[in-house]
């Protein structure tokens, strides 16, 4: 990794050690930003999959342990940049989509979790091989702006139903309940508050907008008596549990979906390294990209072994460095160690597991509007001529259309065929790749 001519305004660069007071303050900022950006996903997944309060606490606990561990691994032997890890929004979407498809097919949440464990492990092995052989650059060429943009748009559309139902309180108080007006009003207020905070002129409000909205929403629900009690805590200290959902099981449809998601997330890895390299005033080489890819593969293997949502580098790190002007690795390392300690304390994880799911859905709504925006930005990078419009129109229309076909309609088909055709996200992306690389391939 080469240093560029100094064009940044950072107070402390990568290898510099700030004073103790600055180091500790910056470490706490890294800690809380990682907490706020990564807490909602395991909570929502736990509640969607019907876990008890104690199980959700365990799920949250090992999520943060692995976030801290993989962050340390990346800065030690991976890309060596201060980029915090976190549950990928795309993997969150896969967990949600498979939960909906699996429930129709008669699969229990436990079985879906077991198949996702296997999918994450196999995807991790694939990413390690791609990183080690340098094949990562060739595979990346398939994922053009048309493909990545199409994936992000289809993912946002496929999640919109679940997010809106959660925000409106459908099923929050009982499985048969419809829209709850009180929950819906609070969710709408939180969404608008979050948007206002993100646009605030005060940098600290912008940086902690998600966390502030979560705390406000939690306080309102507690005042109204709408929170659920946290689960029982057994012991002060506990290690992460191997295979949270049970022994992994092989499901071809889940494995194919997982591998496709892993390949697309290579774009996320490369983009995160590129943008953080700019704000840290360094120039990454092929070695950093390959090592980062290999450690991301290891992160997926660990995610599968722990049964958690797949971890990836988060581009939000660039914003943290820009705001604080502290690019030093030392505060980041301290924050990663704090996250690992946090992941060993059941009492803290159990307390956080009481966050109401509608609050989580409300702040995730804000995140997924940005996800949709990233997809539209990818489209703006290509010329929307007749060829590209046909490719996009065909893939998006087919993918979104399949999302509205009832899953029961595919039951007569062979399992693997019904799984792929019943998944509008996967079918839409595969169609875009096929049309762009085969049918309408440019010479």
C-alpha positions as CSV (number, residue, x, y, z in Angstrom):
1,X,0.0,0.0,0.0
2,X,1.6,3.2,-1.2
3,X,1.2,6.7,0.3
4,X,0.0,9.3,-2.1
5,X,1.1,12.9,-2.0
6,X,-0.6,14.5,1.0
7,X,-3.8,16.1,-0.2
8,X,-6.0,15.2,2.8
9,X,-6.6,17.3,5.9
10,X,-6.4,14.5,8.3
11,X,-5.0,15.4,11.7
12,X,-3.6,11.8,12.2
13,X,-2.7,9.5,9.3
14,X,-2.9,5.7,9.3
15,X,0.4,4.9,11.1
16,X,0.3,7.8,13.5
17,X,-0.6,7.5,17.2
18,X,-2.8,10.3,18.5
19,X,-2.6,11.5,22.2
20,X,-4.4,9.2,24.6
21,X,-7.5,11.5,25.0
22,X,-7.9,11.7,21.2
23,X,-7.4,8.0,20.8
24,X,-10.0,7.0,23.4
25,X,-12.6,9.5,22.1
26,X,-12.1,8.4,18.5
27,X,-12.3,4.7,19.6
28,X,-15.6,5.4,21.4
29,X,-16.9,7.0,18.2
30,X,-15.9,4.0,16.1
31,X,-17.6,1.8,18.7
32,X,-20.9,3.6,18.8
33,X,-21.1,4.1,15.0
34,X,-20.6,0.4,14.5
35,X,-23.2,-0.3,17.2
36,X,-25.8,2.0,15.6
37,X,-25.2,0.7,12.0
38,X,-25.2,-3.0,12.9
39,X,-27.6,-3.5,15.8
40,X,-30.9,-3.3,13.9
41,X,-30.3,-6.2,11.5
42,X,-29.8,-9.0,14.0
43,X,-32.7,-7.7,16.1
44,X,-35.1,-7.7,13.2
45,X,-33.9,-11.1,11.9
46,X,-34.3,-12.6,15.4
47,X,-37.9,-11.3,15.8
48,X,-38.8,-12.3,12.2
49,X,-37.6,-15.8,12.8
50,X,-39.5,-16.1,16.0
51,X,-36.6,-16.3,18.5
52,X,-37.2,-15.8,22.2
53,X,-35.7,-12.8,24.0
54,X,-32.8,-14.9,25.3
55,X,-32.1,-16.3,21.8
56,X,-32.2,-12.8,20.3
57,X,-29.7,-11.6,23.0
58,X,-27.4,-14.5,22.0
59,X,-27.8,-13.7,18.3
60,X,-26.9,-10.0,18.9
61,X,-24.0,-11.0,21.2
62,X,-22.2,-13.2,18.7
63,X,-22.9,-10.8,15.9
64,X,-20.8,-8.2,17.6
65,X,-18.1,-10.6,18.7
66,X,-17.5,-11.6,15.1
67,X,-17.7,-8.0,13.9
68,X,-14.9,-7.0,16.2
69,X,-12.9,-10.1,15.4
70,X,-13.2,-9.7,11.6
71,X,-12.4,-6.0,11.8
72,X,-9.2,-6.8,13.6
73,X,-8.4,-9.6,11.1
74,X,-8.8,-7.1,8.2
75,X,-6.6,-4.4,9.7
76,X,-3.9,-7.0,10.6
77,X,-3.7,-9.3,7.5
78,X,-6.4,-8.0,5.1
79,X,-6.7,-4.7,3.4
80,X,-5.1,-3.0,6.5
81,X,-7.5,0.0,6.5
82,X,-9.8,1.2,9.3
83,X,-13.0,-0.1,7.7
84,X,-15.5,-1.4,10.2
85,X,-17.3,-4.7,9.4
86,X,-21.1,-5.1,9.7
87,X,-24.0,-7.3,8.6
88,X,-24.5,-6.7,4.9
89,X,-27.9,-5.2,3.9
90,X,-27.9,-7.7,1.0
91,X,-27.6,-10.6,3.3
92,X,-30.3,-9.1,5.5
93,X,-32.5,-9.1,2.4
94,X,-31.7,-12.8,1.7
95,X,-32.6,-13.8,5.2
96,X,-35.9,-11.9,4.8
97,X,-36.7,-13.3,1.4
98,X,-35.9,-16.9,2.3
99,X,-38.0,-16.6,5.5
100,X,-41.0,-15.6,3.3
101,X,-40.4,-18.3,0.7
102,X,-39.6,-21.0,3.3
103,X,-42.7,-20.4,5.3
104,X,-44.8,-21.0,2.2
105,X,-42.8,-24.1,1.3
106,X,-43.3,-25.5,4.8
107,X,-39.8,-24.9,6.1
108,X,-39.3,-23.9,9.7
109,X,-37.2,-20.9,10.5
110,X,-34.6,-23.3,12.1
111,X,-34.2,-25.2,8.8
112,X,-33.9,-21.9,6.8
113,X,-31.2,-20.8,9.3
114,X,-29.3,-24.1,8.9
115,X,-29.4,-23.8,5.1
116,X,-28.1,-20.3,5.3
117,X,-25.2,-21.4,7.5
118,X,-24.2,-23.8,4.7
119,X,-24.7,-21.1,2.0
120,X,-22.5,-18.6,3.9
121,X,-19.7,-21.2,4.5
122,X,-19.6,-22.3,0.8
123,X,-19.7,-18.6,-0.3
124,X,-16.8,-17.9,2.1
125,X,-14.7,-20.7,0.6
126,X,-15.4,-19.4,-2.9
127,X,-14.3,-15.9,-1.9
128,X,-11.1,-17.1,-0.3
129,X,-10.2,-19.0,-3.5
130,X,-11.1,-16.0,-5.7
131,X,-8.9,-13.8,-3.5
132,X,-6.0,-16.2,-3.3
133,X,-5.8,-16.9,-7.1
134,X,-6.4,-13.3,-8.1
135,X,-9.4,-14.4,-10.1
136,X,-11.4,-11.8,-8.2
137,X,-10.6,-9.2,-10.9
138,X,-12.0,-11.4,-13.7
139,X,-15.2,-12.3,-11.8
140,X,-15.7,-8.6,-11.0
141,X,-16.0,-7.8,-14.7
142,X,-19.4,-9.6,-14.9
143,X,-20.8,-7.3,-12.3
144,X,-21.2,-4.2,-14.4
145,X,-23.2,-1.1,-13.3
146,X,-26.3,-2.7,-15.0
147,X,-26.0,-5.8,-12.9
148,X,-25.1,-4.2,-9.6
149,X,-27.7,-1.5,-10.1
150,X,-30.4,-4.0,-11.0
151,X,-29.5,-6.1,-8.0
152,X,-29.8,-3.2,-5.6
153,X,-33.1,-2.0,-7.1
154,X,-34.6,-5.5,-7.0
155,X,-33.4,-6.0,-3.5
156,X,-34.9,-2.8,-2.3
157,X,-38.2,-3.6,-4.0
158,X,-38.3,-7.2,-2.6
159,X,-37.8,-5.9,0.9
160,X,-40.3,-3.1,0.7
161,X,-43.2,-5.3,1.7
162,X,-41.6,-6.7,4.8
163,X,-40.3,-3.3,5.9
164,X,-43.6,-1.5,5.5
165,X,-45.5,-4.3,7.3
166,X,-43.1,-4.0,10.2
167,X,-43.3,-0.2,10.3
168,X,-47.1,-0.3,10.4
169,X,-47.1,-2.8,13.3
170,X,-48.6,-5.7,11.4
171,X,-48.2,-8.8,13.6
172,X,-46.3,-6.8,16.4
173,X,-48.8,-7.4,19.2
174,X,-50.2,-10.6,17.8
175,X,-49.8,-12.7,14.7
176,X,-53.3,-12.0,13.5
177,X,-53.2,-8.2,14.1
178,X,-53.5,-5.8,11.2
179,X,-52.2,-2.2,10.9
180,X,-51.8,-0.6,14.3
181,X,-52.4,3.2,14.0
182,X,-50.2,4.1,17.0
183,X,-47.2,2.1,15.8
184,X,-47.7,3.4,12.2
185,X,-47.7,7.0,13.4
186,X,-44.6,6.6,15.5
187,X,-42.7,4.8,12.7
188,X,-43.6,7.6,10.2
189,X,-42.4,10.2,12.7
190,X,-39.2,8.4,13.2
191,X,-38.5,8.1,9.5
192,X,-39.0,11.9,9.0
193,X,-36.9,12.7,12.1
194,X,-34.1,10.5,10.8
195,X,-34.2,12.2,7.4
196,X,-34.1,15.6,9.1
197,X,-31.1,14.5,11.2
198,X,-29.2,13.1,8.3
199,X,-29.5,16.5,6.6
200,X,-28.5,18.4,9.8
201,X,-25.7,21.0,9.6
202,X,-24.3,19.6,12.8
203,X,-21.8,16.8,12.0
204,X,-22.4,14.9,15.3
205,X,-26.2,14.7,14.7
206,X,-25.5,13.5,11.1
207,X,-23.1,10.9,12.3
208,X,-25.4,9.5,15.0
209,X,-28.8,10.0,13.4
210,X,-29.6,6.3,13.3
211,X,-28.6,5.7,16.9
212,X,-30.5,8.8,18.1
213,X,-33.7,7.8,16.3
214,X,-33.4,4.3,17.7
215,X,-33.1,5.6,21.3
216,X,-36.0,8.0,20.9
217,X,-38.2,5.3,19.4
218,X,-37.2,2.9,22.2
219,X,-38.0,5.5,24.8
220,X,-41.4,6.2,23.3
221,X,-42.3,2.5,23.2
222,X,-41.1,2.1,26.8
223,X,-43.2,5.0,28.0
224,X,-46.3,3.5,26.3
225,X,-45.6,0.1,27.7
226,X,-45.2,-1.5,24.3
227,X,-41.8,-3.1,24.7
228,X,-41.2,-6.8,25.2
229,X,-39.2,-7.9,28.3
230,X,-35.6,-9.1,27.5
231,X,-34.8,-12.7,27.9
232,X,-33.2,-14.3,31.0
233,X,-29.5,-14.0,31.4
234,X,-27.4,-16.9,32.5
235,X,-24.0,-16.0,33.6
236,X,-21.9,-12.8,33.3
237,X,-19.6,-14.1,30.5
238,X,-20.2,-16.5,27.6
239,X,-18.4,-17.4,24.4
240,X,-20.2,-17.4,21.0
241,X,-22.1,-20.5,20.1
242,X,-21.1,-22.6,17.1
243,X,-23.9,-23.1,14.5
244,X,-26.6,-21.0,16.2
245,X,-29.4,-22.6,14.2
246,X,-28.2,-26.1,14.3
247,X,-25.9,-28.3,12.1
248,X,-25.7,-26.8,8.5
249,X,-27.9,-28.5,5.9
250,X,-27.3,-28.3,2.1
251,X,-30.1,-26.7,0.1
252,X,-29.2,-26.1,-3.6
253,X,-31.4,-23.0,-4.0
254,X,-30.0,-21.3,-0.9
255,X,-26.4,-22.1,-1.9
256,X,-26.9,-20.6,-5.4
257,X,-28.5,-17.5,-3.9
258,X,-25.7,-17.2,-1.4
259,X,-22.9,-17.5,-4.0
260,X,-24.5,-14.9,-6.2
261,X,-24.9,-12.6,-3.3
262,X,-21.2,-13.1,-2.4
263,X,-20.1,-12.3,-5.9
264,X,-22.1,-9.1,-6.0
265,X,-20.7,-8.1,-2.6
266,X,-17.2,-8.1,-4.1
267,X,-18.3,-4.8,-5.5
268,X,-19.0,-3.6,-2.0
269,X,-15.5,-4.7,-0.9
270,X,-13.7,-3.0,-3.7
271,X,-15.8,0.2,-3.4
272,X,-15.1,0.4,0.4
273,X,-11.4,-0.1,0.0
274,X,-11.3,2.5,-2.8
275,X,-13.3,5.2,-0.9
276,X,-11.5,4.8,2.4
277,X,-8.1,4.8,0.6
278,X,-9.0,8.2,-0.7
279,X,-9.7,9.7,2.7
280,X,-6.7,8.0,4.3
281,X,-4.4,9.3,1.6
282,X,-3.0,5.9,0.5
283,X,-3.1,4.0,-2.8
284,X,-4.1,0.3,-2.5
285,X,-2.5,-2.2,-4.8
286,X,-3.7,-5.6,-6.0
287,X,-2.2,-7.2,-2.9
288,X,-4.6,-5.2,-0.6
289,X,-7.6,-6.1,-2.8
290,X,-6.7,-9.8,-2.8
291,X,-6.1,-9.9,0.9
292,X,-9.3,-8.0,1.6
293,X,-11.2,-10.5,-0.5
294,X,-9.6,-13.5,1.3
295,X,-10.5,-12.1,4.7
296,X,-14.0,-11.3,3.5
297,X,-14.2,-14.9,2.6
298,X,-13.1,-15.9,6.1
299,X,-15.7,-13.5,7.5
300,X,-18.4,-15.4,5.5
301,X,-17.1,-18.7,6.8
302,X,-17.2,-17.4,10.4
303,X,-20.7,-15.9,9.8
304,X,-21.9,-19.3,8.7
305,X,-20.2,-21.0,11.6
306,X,-21.8,-18.6,14.0
307,X,-25.2,-18.5,12.2
308,X,-25.2,-14.8,11.9
309,X,-25.9,-12.4,8.9
310,X,-22.9,-12.2,6.6
311,X,-20.4,-9.6,7.4
312,X,-18.8,-7.2,4.9
313,X,-16.7,-3.9,5.1
314,X,-19.0,-0.9,5.5
315,X,-18.3,2.2,3.4
316,X,-19.6,4.4,6.2
317,X,-16.0,4.3,7.5
318,X,-15.0,6.9,5.0
319,X,-17.6,9.3,6.4
320,X,-16.4,8.7,10.0
321,X,-12.8,9.5,9.0
322,X,-13.9,12.6,7.0
323,X,-15.8,14.0,9.9
324,X,-13.2,13.2,12.6
325,X,-10.1,13.7,10.4
326,X,-8.5,10.8,12.3
327,X,-7.3,8.0,10.0
328,X,-5.1,6.4,12.6
329,X,-5.4,2.6,13.0
330,X,-5.0,2.6,16.8
331,X,-8.5,4.0,17.8
332,X,-10.0,1.5,15.3
333,X,-8.2,-1.4,16.8
334,X,-9.3,-0.4,20.4
335,X,-12.9,-0.1,19.2
336,X,-12.7,-3.6,17.6
337,X,-11.5,-5.1,20.8
338,X,-14.3,-3.3,22.7
339,X,-16.8,-4.9,20.3
340,X,-15.4,-8.3,21.0
341,X,-15.7,-7.7,24.7
342,X,-19.2,-6.5,24.2
343,X,-20.0,-9.8,22.4
344,X,-18.9,-11.8,25.4
345,X,-21.3,-10.1,27.9
346,X,-24.8,-11.7,27.8
347,X,-26.3,-9.0,30.1
348,X,-25.6,-6.2,27.7
349,X,-26.8,-8.1,24.6
350,X,-30.0,-9.2,26.4
351,X,-30.8,-5.6,27.3
352,X,-30.3,-4.5,23.6
353,X,-32.5,-7.4,22.4
354,X,-35.6,-5.5,23.9
355,X,-35.5,-2.9,21.1
356,X,-39.0,-2.9,19.5
357,X,-39.0,-4.3,15.9
358,X,-41.1,-1.5,14.4
359,X,-38.3,1.0,15.5
360,X,-35.8,-1.2,13.8
361,X,-37.9,-1.3,10.6
362,X,-38.3,2.5,10.7
363,X,-34.6,3.2,10.7
364,X,-33.9,0.4,8.2
365,X,-36.4,2.1,5.9
366,X,-34.1,5.1,5.8
367,X,-31.1,2.8,5.0
368,X,-32.9,1.0,2.2
369,X,-33.9,4.3,0.5
370,X,-30.2,4.9,0.3
371,X,-29.7,1.4,-1.0
372,X,-32.2,2.1,-3.8
373,X,-30.4,5.3,-4.5
374,X,-27.1,3.5,-4.9
375,X,-28.8,1.3,-7.5
376,X,-30.0,4.3,-9.4
377,X,-26.6,5.9,-9.2
378,X,-25.2,2.7,-10.9
379,X,-27.6,3.2,-13.8
380,X,-26.4,6.8,-14.2
381,X,-22.9,5.5,-14.8
382,X,-24.0,3.9,-18.1
383,X,-25.5,5.3,-21.3
384,X,-29.2,4.4,-21.3
385,X,-29.3,3.6,-25.0
386,X,-31.7,1.1,-26.6
387,X,-29.6,-1.9,-25.7
388,X,-29.2,-1.0,-22.1
389,X,-32.8,0.0,-21.7
390,X,-33.9,-3.4,-23.1
391,X,-31.6,-5.3,-20.8
392,X,-32.7,-3.4,-17.7
393,X,-36.4,-3.3,-18.6
394,X,-36.4,-7.1,-19.3
395,X,-34.6,-8.0,-16.1
396,X,-36.3,-5.6,-13.7
397,X,-39.8,-6.3,-15.1
398,X,-39.4,-10.1,-15.0
399,X,-37.8,-10.0,-11.5
400,X,-40.4,-7.6,-10.0
401,X,-43.2,-9.5,-11.7
402,X,-42.1,-12.8,-10.2
403,X,-42.2,-11.2,-6.7
404,X,-45.9,-10.8,-7.1
405,X,-46.6,-14.4,-8.2
406,X,-47.7,-16.4,-5.1
407,X,-45.1,-18.9,-4.0
408,X,-47.8,-21.7,-4.1
409,X,-47.9,-21.3,-7.9
410,X,-44.5,-22.9,-8.2
411,X,-45.1,-26.0,-6.0
412,X,-45.8,-28.3,-9.0
413,X,-42.3,-27.6,-10.4
414,X,-39.1,-29.5,-9.3
415,X,-37.8,-27.9,-6.0
416,X,-34.7,-26.3,-7.5
417,X,-36.6,-24.8,-10.5
418,X,-39.4,-23.6,-8.2
419,X,-36.9,-22.0,-5.9
420,X,-35.0,-20.1,-8.6
421,X,-38.1,-19.0,-10.5
422,X,-39.9,-18.1,-7.3
423,X,-37.1,-15.8,-6.3
424,X,-37.5,-12.6,-8.4
425,X,-34.3,-11.2,-7.1
426,X,-32.1,-14.0,-8.4
427,X,-34.0,-14.4,-11.6
428,X,-33.9,-10.7,-12.4
429,X,-30.1,-10.5,-11.9
430,X,-29.4,-13.7,-13.8
431,X,-31.5,-12.4,-16.7
432,X,-29.5,-9.1,-16.8
433,X,-26.2,-11.0,-16.8
434,X,-27.4,-13.4,-19.5
435,X,-28.7,-10.6,-21.8
436,X,-25.6,-8.4,-21.3
437,X,-23.0,-11.1,-21.6
438,X,-24.6,-13.5,-24.1
439,X,-27.6,-12.2,-26.1
440,X,-26.6,-8.6,-26.5
441,X,-22.9,-8.9,-25.8
442,X,-20.8,-6.0,-27.2
443,X,-18.0,-7.0,-29.5
